[in-house]
Amino acid sequence: MEPIKAIDIKKGMKISELVDGFNDMGFNANKIAKASEVLKEMKKDKDCKKFFGFAGAMVPAGMKKIVIDMIKEEYIDVFVTTGANITHDLMEALGENHYKGDSNIDDKKLNEKGIDRIYNVFMKNSVYEKLEDFFEKNWDEISKTKDVKEFLWKIGELIDSKDSILRICYEKKIPIFCPAITDSGIGLMVWGRIAKGKKIEVNAFEDMKEIIDLAWTSKKNGLVYIGGGTPKNYIQQSLQFSKGADYGIQITTDRPEPGGSSGAPLKEGISWGKMNEKAKFVDVFCDATIALPLIYGSVKE
C-alpha cells in the first residue's frame, strides 16, 4: 500500500503541479489526477479516435473556450452535444452574453424583467429574437442540409465569430452530432419556420450511421463524457458495434442507483461491450466546471 501524502500548496504552483499532487491524495482529487493521465495517453495514441460527449448547460457556465481549445489541440475527433449547448454557443456567437446571477433570487421578478435563470447564470430572454432573425435570414441555405451534422456545420459556416464551438467544428471538419436537436432553442427556431409553411428535410438517422461507422472503422476508441444524458448514450450505443472503448473519462455528479445512463459508471459499459475490459478508464464524481479545467489544464501545461 502507498501512503497518502497531504497536498502541499506552494506559491506560484502550476496547474500541472497541483494535479500531480492529487496523485498522492484520496477521493476525487485522486480521480482527477488519474483522468489527467488517461487523457495524456489517449492523446498520444495515434490509433485512437477520441469521442467527446458534452451534456448539461456548460456553455452558459463558461466552458466554451476549453472545448474550442481541445478541438484545436486535437483532443476531440468526434463531438456529441445537447441542443442547449449549441443554442447557447450560437447566442454568444451572435453577440449575446450570459451573466453571473444568484440562485436565491425571486424568479417571479426575473420573469417580469425578461430574464431567464440557469441556476446562478442569467440570460436575457430577448436573445431568442436574434436567433429568429438568424434563421429567417439564412433559412434558404440551412434548409438544404441533409443531416444534423451538415445542418450544424452550415450554421457554423454562417457564423462570423471565431469564438464558437459550431464555427471551429465547421472549420476543422469535426463531426458534430446532436441527437436531441429538437429539444432546444434551435429546435424551436426550426419549428417556427416550419409552422410558417417552410420546408426542411434533415435525416437524423444518417447521423447514426455515420457515428457507428466512425466507431467501427477506428483501430481504437477513447471517450470523454462531460455529464451524461443523450450525448453519452449516443456515443455508448455506437461503441457496441466496435471492440469497446480503450480509454475513458467520465465527469458526472449523478448517482448510479436510479439506473440512468448519466450516473452509470464506465465499468458498467463492459457488460454491454461498450468499454473494453482491458481499457484504462476513470469516473470523476465532481462538478465538470471544476474538474475539466483542472484535468485539461494540467495536461496542456
SERO-4910 file (N, C-alpha, C, O; in steps of 0.05 Angstrom, whole numbers):
BEGIN
 pado doro    nc1    nc2    nc3   cac1   cac2   cac3    cc1    cc2    cc3    oc1    oc2    oc3
  Met    A     17    -24      0      0      0      0     17     25      0     38     26     13
  Glu    A      9     45    -15     23     70    -15     11     89      5    -14     91      6
  Pro    A     27    104     20     16    123     39      3    147     26     13    157      5
  Ile    A    -18    157     38    -30    183     30    -11    205     38      0    205     60
  Lys    A     -7    224     19     10    247     25     -7    272     24    -20    277      4
  Ala    A     -6    288     44    -22    313     45    -12    332     23     12    335     19
  Ile    A    -31    345     10    -24    363    -12    -10    388      0    -18    398     20
  Asp    A     11    396    -14     27    419     -5     24    441    -25     36    440    -47
  Ile    A      8    461    -19      4    483    -37     27    504    -34     32    513    -12
  Lys    A     39    509    -57     62    528    -56     56    552    -73     41    551    -92
  Lys    A     69    574    -66     66    599    -81     76    595   -109     98    584   -114
  Gly    A     60    604   -129     69    602   -157     65    574   -169     76    568   -190
  Met    A     51    557   -155     47    529   -164     32    528   -190     12    542   -194
  Lys    A     41    511   -209     27    508   -234      3    489   -231      2    473   -212
  Ile    A    -15    490   -251    -38    471   -250    -28    443   -251    -38    425   -237
  Ser    A     -8    437   -268      2    410   -271     15    400   -245     13    377   -238
  Glu    A     27    418   -230     39    410   -204     18    405   -183     20    386   -167
  Leu    A     -4    420   -184    -26    416   -166    -39    389   -171    -43    373   -152
  Val    A    -46    384   -196    -59    358   -203    -40    335   -199    -49    313   -191
  Asp    A    -14    338   -203      5    317   -197      5    310   -168      8    287   -160
  Gly    A      1    331   -151     -1    326   -122    -26    311   -114    -27    297    -94
  Phe    A    -47    313   -131    -72    298   -126    -67    267   -127    -82    252   -116
  Asn    A    -46    259   -142    -39    230   -144    -35    217   -117    -41    193   -114
  Asp    A    -26    233    -98    -20    222    -71    -43    226    -51    -40    220    -27
  Met    A    -65    236    -61    -88    241    -44   -110    219    -49   -107    201    -65
  Gly    A   -131    221    -33   -154    203    -36   -177    216    -49   -175    239    -58
  Phe    A   -200    202    -50   -225    212    -60   -223    222    -89   -207    211   -105
  Asn    A   -238    243    -96   -239    251   -124   -215    268   -133   -211    272   -157
  Ala    A   -199    277   -114   -174    290   -122   -156    269   -137   -144    275   -157
  Asn    A   -156    245   -126   -140    224   -138   -152    216   -165   -137    210   -184
  Lys    A   -178    217   -168   -191    210   -193   -185    232   -214   -181    225   -238
  Ile    A   -183    257   -207   -176    278   -225   -148    274   -236   -142    278   -260
  Ala    A   -129    266   -218   -102    260   -227   -101    237   -246    -87    237   -266
  Lys    A   -117    216   -241   -118    193   -258   -130    200   -286   -121    191   -306
  Ala    A   -151    217   -285   -163    226   -310   -143    242   -327   -143    239   -352
  Ser    A   -126    257   -314   -106    272   -328    -87    253   -343    -79    258   -366
  Glu    A    -79    231   -330    -62    211   -342    -75    197   -365    -63    191   -386
  Val    A   -101    190   -362   -115    176   -383   -118    195   -408   -115    186   -430
  Leu    A   -123    221   -403   -125    240   -425    -98    242   -440    -98    244   -465
  Lys    A    -76    242   -425    -50    243   -438    -45    219   -456    -37    221   -479
  Glu    A    -52    195   -445    -47    171   -461    -66    170   -485    -57    161   -507
  Met    A    -90    178   -482   -110    179   -504    -99    196   -526   -101    189   -550
  Lys    A    -88    219   -519    -78    238   -539    -54    228   -553    -50    231   -578
  Lys    A    -36    214   -539    -11    204   -550    -16    180   -569      0    175   -587
  Asp    A    -37    165   -564    -43    141   -580    -54    150   -607    -78    157   -610
  Lys    A    -38    148   -628    -45    157   -654    -67    140   -668    -79    148   -687
  Asp    A    -71    116   -657    -92     98   -668   -119    104   -656   -139     92   -664
  Cys    A   -120    121   -636   -145    126   -620   -162    148   -632   -152    171   -636
  Lys    A   -187    142   -637   -207    162   -644   -221    172   -619   -231    155   -604
  Lys    A   -221    198   -614   -229    209   -589   -258    221   -591   -262    240   -605
  Phe    A   -276    208   -577   -304    217   -576   -309    234   -551   -300    228   -529
  Phe    A   -323    257   -555   -327    276   -533   -357    281   -530   -370    292   -548
  Gly    A   -369    273   -507   -397    278   -501   -400    302   -482   -387    303   -461
  Phe    A   -416    322   -491   -417    347   -477   -446    353   -469   -461    364   -485
  Ala    A   -454    346   -445   -481    350   -435   -482    372   -414   -462    383   -406
  Gly    A   -507    379   -406   -511    400   -386   -508    427   -398   -503    430   -422
  Ala    A   -512    448   -382   -511    475   -391   -482    486   -388   -478    505   -373
  Met    A   -464    474   -402   -436    480   -399   -428    507   -412   -411    521   -401
  Val    A   -439    513   -434   -433    539   -448   -441    562   -431   -425    581   -427
  Pro    A   -466    563   -420   -474    585   -403   -456    588   -378   -452    610   -368
  Ala    A   -445    566   -369   -427    567   -345   -399    577   -351   -384    583   -332
  Gly    A   -392    579   -377   -366    590   -384   -345    569   -392   -321    574   -390
  Met    A   -354    546   -403   -336    525   -410   -329    524   -440   -315    506   -449
  Lys    A   -340    543   -455   -337    542   -484   -308    542   -494   -301    526   -511
  Lys    A   -292    560   -483   -264    563   -494   -247    538   -489   -229    532   -504
  Ile    A   -252    524   -467   -238    499   -462   -243    479   -484   -225    466   -494
  Val    A   -269    476   -491   -276    457   -512   -264    466   -539   -254    449   -554
  Ile    A   -266    492   -545   -254    502   -570   -224    495   -571   -214    487   -592
  Asp    A   -210    500   -549   -181    494   -548   -176    464   -550   -156    456   -563
  Met    A   -193    448   -538   -189    419   -540   -192    409   -569   -178    391   -578
  Ile    A   -211    422   -584   -214    415   -612   -190    424   -628   -179    409   -644
  Lys    A   -180    449   -623   -157    459   -637   -132    442   -632   -116    437   -650
  Glu    A   -129    433   -607   -105    417   -599   -109    387   -605    -92    371   -596
  Glu    A   -130    380   -618   -136    352   -627   -139    332   -605   -130    310   -606
  Tyr    A   -153    341   -584   -162    323   -562   -190    313   -568   -200    295   -554
  Ile    A   -203    323   -589   -230    315   -596   -231    309   -626   -224    326   -643
  Asp    A   -240    285   -633   -244    278   -661   -273    277   -669   -280    281   -692
  Val    A   -290    270   -650   -319    268   -654   -333    282   -631   -327    276   -608
  Phe    A   -351    301   -638   -363    317   -617   -394    312   -616   -407    315   -637
  Val    A   -404    304   -593   -432    299   -589   -442    317   -566   -431    317   -545
  Thr    A   -464    331   -571   -473    351   -551   -503    352   -549   -517    340   -565
  Thr    A   -512    368   -530   -541    374   -527   -548    397   -545   -531    413   -553
  Gly    A   -574    399   -550   -584    423   -565   -580    448   -550   -576    469   -561
  Ala    A   -581    446   -523   -578    470   -506   -550    483   -510   -548    507   -513
  Asn    A   -529    466   -509   -502    477   -510   -497    491   -537   -485    513   -537
  Ile    A   -506    479   -559   -502    493   -585   -520    517   -589   -513    536   -603
  Thr    A   -543    516   -576   -561    540   -577   -547    563   -563   -547    586   -573
  His    A   -536    558   -539   -523    579   -524   -497    588   -538   -490    612   -537
  Asp    A   -484    569   -551   -460    576   -566   -467    595   -589   -453    615   -594
  Leu    A   -489    589   -603   -498    607   -625   -506    634   -614   -500    654   -627
  Met    A   -520    635   -592   -528    660   -580   -503    678   -575   -504    702   -581
  Glu    A   -483    666   -563   -458    682   -557   -445    691   -583   -434    713   -585
  Ala    A   -445    673   -603   -433    680   -629   -448    703   -643   -436    717   -659
  Leu    A   -473    706   -636   -489    728   -647   -487    754   -630   -501    773   -635
  Gly    A   -469    753   -611   -464    778   -595   -477    780   -568   -475    800   -555
  Glu    A   -492    759   -560   -505    759   -534   -486    748   -512   -466    737   -518
  Asn    A   -494    753   -487   -478    744   -464   -495    728   -444   -519    730   -444
  His    A   -481    713   -428   -492    701   -404   -481    718   -381   -459    728   -382
  Tyr    A   -496    719   -359   -488    737   -337   -487    722   -310   -503    704   -305
  Lys    A   -469    730   -293   -468    719   -265   -493    728   -250   -500    751   -251
  Gly    A   -506    709   -237   -531    714   -223   -531    703   -195   -510    699   -183
  Asp    A   -555    699   -185   -559    689   -157   -581    669   -157   -603    674   -167
  Ser    A   -575    645   -147   -596    624   -147   -618    628   -127   -639    615   -128
  Asn    A   -613    647   -108   -633    652    -87   -652    676    -94   -668    684    -77
  Ile    A   -650    686   -118   -666    709   -126   -696    701   -130   -702    678   -133
  Asp    A   -713    721   -130   -741    717   -135   -745    713   -165   -742    732   -181
  Asp    A   -753    689   -173   -755    682   -201   -779    696   -214   -779    701   -239
  Lys    A   -799    702   -199   -822    717   -209   -813    744   -219   -822    754   -240
  Lys    A   -795    757   -204   -785    784   -212   -768    781   -237   -768    799   -254
  Leu    A   -752    760   -239   -736    756   -263   -754    753   -287   -748    764   -309
  Asn    A   -775    738   -284   -794    734   -306   -806    760   -315   -810    765   -339
  Glu    A   -812    777   -296   -824    803   -303   -804    821   -318   -812    838   -334
  Lys    A   -778    817   -313   -757    833   -326   -747    820   -351   -729    831   -364
  Gly    A   -758    797   -359   -749    783   -383   -722    771   -381   -706    771   -400
  Ile    A   -716    760   -357   -690    747   -352   -695    717   -345   -711    711   -328
  Asp    A   -681    700   -359   -682    671   -354   -659    663   -336   -637    675   -337
  Arg    A   -664    643   -318   -643    635   -299   -635    606   -304   -652    588   -307
  Ile    A   -609    601   -305   -597    574   -306   -580    571   -281   -557    578   -281
  Tyr    A   -592    562   -259   -581    561   -232   -571    589   -224   -587    606   -217
  Asn    A   -545    595   -225   -535    622   -218   -524    637   -242   -507    654   -240
  Val    A   -535    630   -266   -528    644   -290   -554    656   -302   -575    643   -303
  Phe    A   -552    682   -311   -575    696   -322   -571    699   -352   -549    699   -362
  Met    A   -594    702   -366   -594    706   -395   -619    722   -402   -640    717   -392
  Lys    A   -615    742   -419   -638    758   -428   -656    741   -447   -645    727   -465
  Asn    A   -681    741   -442   -700    725   -459   -700    736   -487   -708    722   -506
  Ser    A   -693    761   -491   -693    774   -517   -673    762   -536   -673    768   -560
  Val    A   -655    745   -526   -635    732   -544   -649    716   -566   -638    712   -588
  Tyr    A   -673    706   -560   -687    689   -579   -695    705   -604   -700    694   -625
  Glu    A   -698    732   -600   -704    748   -623   -681    748   -644   -685    747   -668
  Lys    A   -656    748   -633   -633    747   -651   -631    720   -665   -624    717   -688
  Leu    A   -639    699   -650   -639    672   -662   -659    671   -685   -653    660   -706
  Glu    A   -683    682   -680   -703    682   -701   -693    697   -726   -697    688   -748
  Asp    A   -681    720   -721   -671    735   -744   -650    720   -760   -649    720   -784
  Phe    A   -632    706   -745   -611    690   -758   -623    668   -775   -614    665   -798
  Phe    A   -642    653   -765   -654    631   -780   -671    641   -803   -672    629   -825
  Glu    A   -685    664   -799   -701    675   -821   -683    684   -844   -689    680   -867
  Lys    A   -661    697   -837   -643    708   -857   -628    686   -872   -623    689   -896
  Asn    A   -622    664   -859   -605    643   -871   -620    618   -878   -608    597   -883
  Trp    A   -647    619   -877   -663    594   -880   -658    580   -906   -656    555   -906
  Asp    A   -655    594   -928   -652    581   -953   -627    562   -954   -628    540   -965
  Glu    A   -605    571   -942   -581    555   -941   -583    533   -920   -576    510   -925
  Ile    A   -594    539   -896   -596    520   -875   -615    497   -882   -610    474   -876
  Ser    A   -637    504   -895   -658    484   -901   -649    464   -922   -663    443   -926
  Lys    A   -627    468   -936   -618    450   -957   -601    427   -946   -593    409   -961
  Thr    A   -594    428   -921   -577    408   -909   -591    382   -906   -616    381   -904
  Lys    A   -576    360   -906   -588    333   -908   -588    317   -882   -605    300   -878
  Asp    A   -570    324   -863   -570    311   -837   -562    331   -816   -556    354   -822
  Val    A   -563    323   -791   -559    341   -769   -530    352   -769   -526    376   -763
  Lys    A   -511    334   -774   -483    343   -775   -479    365   -796   -467    386   -790
  Glu    A   -490    361   -820   -488    381   -841   -503    406   -834   -494    428   -840
  Phe    A   -526    403   -821   -542    426   -811   -525    443   -792   -525    468   -795
  Leu    A   -511    430   -773   -495    445   -754   -470    457   -766   -462    479   -759
  Trp    A   -458    443   -785   -435    454   -799   -443    479   -815   -428    498   -816
  Lys    A   -467    478   -826   -476    501   -842   -480    525   -824   -473    548   -831
  Ile    A   -491    521   -800   -494    543   -781   -467    554   -773   -463    578   -772
  Gly    A   -447    536   -768   -420    544   -762   -408    560   -784   -393    579   -779
  Glu    A   -413    553   -809   -402    567   -832   -414    595   -833   -400    614   -842
  Leu    A   -439    599   -826   -453    624   -828   -447    643   -805   -454    667   -806
  Ile    A   -433    633   -784   -426    650   -761   -401    665   -767   -381    654   -777
  Asp    A   -401    691   -761   -377    707   -765   -356    704   -742   -332    705   -747
  Ser    A   -366    699   -718   -349    697   -695   -331    672   -697   -341    650   -703
  Lys    A   -305    675   -691   -287    652   -690   -288    639   -662   -278    616   -659
  Asp    A   -300    653   -643   -301    643   -615   -327    627   -611   -345    635   -596
  Ser    A   -329    604   -626   -353    589   -626   -347    559   -631   -330    553   -647
  Ile    A   -360    542   -615   -357    513   -619   -367    505   -647   -354    489   -660
  Leu    A   -390    516   -655   -401    509   -681   -382    517   -703   -378    503   -723
  Arg    A   -370    541   -700   -352    551   -721   -327    533   -722   -318    526   -744
  Ile    A   -315    527   -700   -290    512   -700   -295    483   -710   -277    472   -724
  Cys    A   -318    471   -704   -324    445   -715   -327    446   -745   -318    427   -759
  Tyr    A   -339    467   -756   -341    470   -785   -314    474   -797   -308    461   -817
  Glu    A   -297    491   -786   -271    497   -797   -253    472   -797   -239    467   -816
  Lys    A   -253    457   -775   -236    434   -772   -249    408   -783   -237    387   -783
  Lys    A   -274    411   -792   -289    388   -802   -290    365   -781   -287    342   -788
  Ile    A   -295    374   -757   -300    355   -735   -329    346   -736   -347    363   -735
  Pro    A   -335    320   -739   -363    311   -739   -377    320   -714   -368    313   -692
  Ile    A   -399    335   -716   -413    345   -693   -442    334   -694   -456    339   -714
  Phe    A   -449    319   -674   -475    306   -673   -492    317   -650   -481    323   -628
  Cys    A   -517    320   -655   -536    329   -634   -562    313   -637   -580    323   -650
  Pro    A   -563    289   -625   -586    272   -629   -612    283   -619   -634    275   -628
  Ala    A   -611    302   -600   -635    314   -589   -638    343   -597   -645    361   -581
  Ile    A   -632    349   -623   -632    376   -633   -659    390   -630   -659    414   -625
  Thr    A   -681    375   -632   -707    388   -629   -712    397   -600   -729    414   -596
  Asp    A   -698    386   -581   -701    393   -553   -683    417   -546   -665    415   -530
  Ser    A   -688    439   -559   -670    462   -556   -682    487   -568   -703    486   -582
  Gly    A   -669    510   -563   -678    535   -575   -675    534   -605   -692    545   -620
  Ile    A   -654    521   -615   -651    518   -644   -674    501   -655   -685    508   -677
  Gly    A   -682    480   -641   -705    465   -649   -731    481   -651   -746    478   -670
  Leu    A   -734    500   -632   -757    517   -633   -756    536   -657   -777    542   -669
  Met    A   -732    546   -663   -729    564   -686   -737    549   -713   -750    561   -730
  Val    A   -728    524   -715   -735    509   -739   -765    504   -740   -777    507   -761
  Trp    A   -776    496   -717   -805    492   -716   -821    517   -724   -841    516   -738
  Gly    A   -810    541   -716   -823    566   -722   -824    571   -752   -843    582   -763
  Arg    A   -803    563   -766   -802    566   -795   -822    546   -809   -836    553   -828
  Ile    A   -822    521   -798   -839    501   -809   -869    509   -805   -885    505   -822
  Ala    A   -874    521   -782   -902    530   -776   -911    551   -795   -935    554   -799
  Lys    A   -892    564   -808   -899    585   -828   -900    573   -856   -903    588   -876
  Gly    A   -898    547   -858   -901    533   -884   -875    529   -899   -875    520   -922
  Lys    A   -852    534   -885   -826    529   -898   -818    500   -895   -826    487   -876
  Lys    A   -801    491   -913   -794    463   -914   -765    458   -906   -747    474   -912
  Ile    A   -760    435   -893   -733    427   -887   -733    396   -885   -752    385   -873
  Glu    A   -714    383   -896   -712    354   -894   -685    345   -883   -666    343   -898
  Val    A   -684    341   -857   -659    333   -844   -663    304   -834   -680    299   -818
  Asn    A   -646    286   -844   -649    258   -837   -631    252   -813   -606    248   -817
  Ala    A   -642    250   -789   -627    245   -765   -614    218   -765   -594    213   -751
  Phe    A   -626    198   -779   -616    171   -779   -590    169   -794   -574    150   -790
  Glu    A   -584    187   -812   -559    187   -826   -536    192   -807   -514    181   -810
  Asp    A   -540    209   -787   -520    214   -766   -513    189   -751   -490    184   -745
  Met    A   -534    173   -745   -530    148   -730   -512    130   -746   -494    117   -735
  Lys    A   -517    128   -772   -500    111   -790   -471    121   -789   -452    105   -787
  Glu    A   -467    148   -790   -440    158   -791   -425    154   -766   -401    146   -766
  Ile    A   -437    158   -742   -423    155   -717   -416    126   -712   -395    120   -701
  Ile    A   -434    108   -721   -428     79   -718   -404     72   -736   -387     56   -728
  Asp    A   -404     83   -761   -381     78   -779   -355     88   -767   -334     75   -770
  Leu    A   -356    111   -754   -332    123   -742   -321    104   -720   -297    100   -718
  Ala    A   -339     94   -703   -331     76   -682   -322     49   -692   -303     37   -682
  Trp    A   -335     39   -713   -330     13   -725   -303     11   -739   -289     -9   -737
  Thr    A   -296     33   -754   -273     32   -771   -247     41   -757   -225     37   -769
  Ser    A   -248     53   -734   -224     61   -720   -210     38   -706   -223     18   -698
  Lys    A   -184     40   -704   -168     18   -692   -173     17   -662   -175     -4   -649
  Lys    A   -175     41   -650   -180     44   -621   -200     67   -617   -201     85   -633
  Asn    A   -214     67   -594   -232     88   -588   -227     98   -559   -222     82   -541
  Gly    A   -229    124   -556   -228    136   -529   -252    154   -525   -263    164   -545
  Leu    A   -260    159   -500   -283    176   -496   -279    193   -471   -266    186   -452
  Val    A   -291    217   -473   -293    236   -450   -322    244   -449   -333    255   -468
  Tyr    A   -334    239   -425   -362    247   -421   -363    269   -400   -355    266   -378
  Ile    A   -373    292   -409   -379    314   -391   -409    313   -385   -425    320   -402
  Gly    A   -416    304   -361   -444    298   -355   -451    272   -369   -433    256   -375
  Gly    A   -476    267   -373   -484    242   -386   -505    247   -407   -500    258   -428
  Gly    A   -530    240   -401   -553    245   -419   -550    234   -446   -536    213   -451
  Thr    A   -563    247   -465   -564    237   -493   -536    236   -506   -530    216   -519
  Pro    A   -518    256   -502   -492    253   -515   -477    228   -507   -465    215   -524
  Lys    A   -477    222   -481   -464    198   -472   -476    173   -484   -461    156   -495
  Asn    A   -502    170   -483   -515    146   -493   -511    143   -523   -509    121   -533
  Tyr    A   -511    165   -537   -508    165   -566   -480    153   -574   -478    137   -592
  Ile    A   -460    161   -559   -433    151   -563   -432    121   -554   -421    104   -568
  Gln    A   -443    116   -531   -443     89   -519   -454     68   -539   -443     47   -543
  Gln    A   -478     75   -550   -490     55   -568   -475     51   -593   -476     29   -605
  Ser    A   -460     71   -602   -444     68   -626   -420     49   -620   -410     35   -638
  Leu    A   -410     50   -595   -387     34   -588   -394      4   -585   -376    -13   -585
  Gln    A   -420     -2   -583   -428    -30   -583   -421    -45   -609   -419    -69   -609
  Phe    A   -416    -29   -630   -410    -41   -656   -380    -41   -661   -371    -46   -683
  Ser    A   -365    -35   -640   -335    -37   -641   -326    -57   -621   -342    -73   -611
  Lys    A   -300    -56   -614   -290    -73   -593   -292    -60   -566   -280    -70   -546
  Gly    A   -306    -38   -564   -308    -24   -539   -286     -3   -537   -266     -5   -550
  Ala    A   -291     17   -520   -271     38   -517   -246     28   -502   -248     12   -484
  Asp    A   -223     39   -510   -197     31   -498   -189     51   -476   -172     45   -460
  Tyr    A   -201     75   -477   -196     96   -457   -222    109   -450   -240    111   -467
  Gly    A   -225    118   -425   -249    131   -418   -247    149   -394   -233    143   -374
  Ile    A   -260    173   -396   -262    191   -373   -290    200   -371   -302    209   -391
  Gln    A   -302    198   -348   -329    208   -344   -329    227   -320   -319    221   -298
  Ile    A   -340    251   -324   -343    271   -303   -373    275   -299   -387    284   -316
  Thr    A   -382    267   -275   -411    269   -270   -417    274   -241   -400    269   -224
  Thr    A   -440    283   -235   -449    286   -207   -474    268   -202   -485    269   -180
  Asp    A   -481    252   -222   -504    235   -219   -498    209   -205   -475    200   -205
  Arg    A   -518    196   -193   -515    171   -179   -523    147   -197   -539    150   -215
  Pro    A   -511    124   -192   -518    100   -208   -544     86   -200   -555     72   -217
  Glu    A   -552     90   -175   -575     73   -165   -601     76   -181   -615     56   -184
  Pro    A   -608     99   -192   -633    101   -207   -632     87   -235   -652     84   -248
  Gly    A   -608     78   -243   -606     63   -268   -603     80   -293   -602     69   -315
  Gly    A   -601    106   -290   -598    123   -314   -570    123   -325   -550    117   -311
  Ser    A   -567    129   -351   -541    129   -364   -522    150   -352   -498    145   -350
  Ser    A   -533    173   -343   -516    194   -333   -500    186   -309   -478    196   -305
  Gly    A   -511    169   -292   -498    161   -267   -484    134   -270   -470    125   -251
  Ala    A   -487    121   -292   -475     94   -295   -445     96   -297   -434    110   -313
  Pro    A   -430     81   -280   -401     81   -281   -392     69   -307   -405     52   -319
  Leu    A   -368     77   -316   -358     67   -342   -354     37   -341   -357     23   -362
  Lys    A   -348     26   -318   -345     -3   -315   -370    -19   -324   -368    -41   -335
  Glu    A   -393     -7   -320   -418    -20   -328   -419    -25   -358   -432    -44   -367
  Gly    A   -406     -7   -373   -405    -10   -402   -391    -35   -412   -396    -43   -435
  Ile    A   -375    -48   -395   -362    -73   -402   -382    -94   -408   -379   -110   -427
  Ser    A   -404    -95   -392   -425   -115   -396   -439   -112   -423   -450   -132   -433
  Trp    A   -439    -88   -433   -453    -83   -459   -434    -85   -483   -442    -85   -506
  Gly    A   -408    -87   -477   -388    -86   -499   -381    -58   -507   -368    -54   -528
  Lys    A   -389    -38   -491   -383    -10   -498   -356     -1   -487   -344     18   -498
  Met    A   -346    -15   -467   -320    -10   -455   -304    -35   -456   -313    -56   -447
  Asn    A   -280    -34   -466   -262    -57   -467   -254    -65   -439   -247    -47   -422
  Glu    A   -255    -90   -433   -248    -99   -405   -220    -93   -397   -214    -92   -373
  Lys    A   -202    -88   -416   -174    -81   -410   -169    -51   -413   -146    -42   -413
  Ala    A   -191    -35   -416   -188     -6   -420   -177      8   -395   -179     -2   -373
  Lys    A   -166     31   -401   -158     50   -379   -180     70   -376   -185     86   -395
  Phe    A   -193     71   -353   -216     90   -351   -219     98   -321   -209     85   -303
  Val    A   -233    121   -318   -237    132   -291   -263    148   -291   -269    162   -309
  Asp    A   -277    145   -269   -301    161   -264   -294    183   -243   -284    177   -222
  Val    A   -300    208   -250   -295    230   -232   -322    242   -224   -336    253   -240
  Phe    A   -328    239   -198   -354    249   -188   -350    277   -178   -343    281   -155
  Cys    A   -354    296   -196   -348    324   -190   -362    342   -210   -368    334   -232
  Asp    A   -367    367   -202   -378    387   -220   -358    391   -243   -334    396   -238
  Ala    A   -367    388   -267   -349    389   -291   -336    416   -294   -314    418   -305
  Thr    A   -349    438   -284   -337    464   -286   -312    467   -268   -296    485   -271
  Ile    A   -309    448   -249   -285    447   -232   -265    426   -243   -242    432   -246
  Ala    A   -275    403   -249   -258    380   -257   -245    384   -284   -220    379   -286
  Leu    A   -260    391   -305   -248    392   -332   -226    413   -334   -206    407   -346
  Pro    A   -230    438   -323   -207    457   -325   -182    446   -312   -160    452   -321
  Leu    A   -185    432   -289   -161    420   -276   -148    398   -293   -124    397   -296
  Ile    A   -165    381   -303   -154    358   -319   -141    368   -344   -118    361   -350
  Tyr    A   -155    384   -360   -144    393   -385   -122    413   -381   -101    413   -395
  Gly    A   -125    430   -361   -104    450   -355    -77    437   -347    -56    446   -356
  Ser    A    -79    415   -332    -54    401   -324    -41    387   -348    -16    387   -350
  Val    A    -57    376   -366    -46    362   -389    -34    382   -409    -12    378   -419
  Lys    A    -48    404   -413    -38    424   -432    -12    437   -422      6    442   -438
  Glu    A    -11    442   -396     12    455   -385     37    437   -385     58    445   -376
***
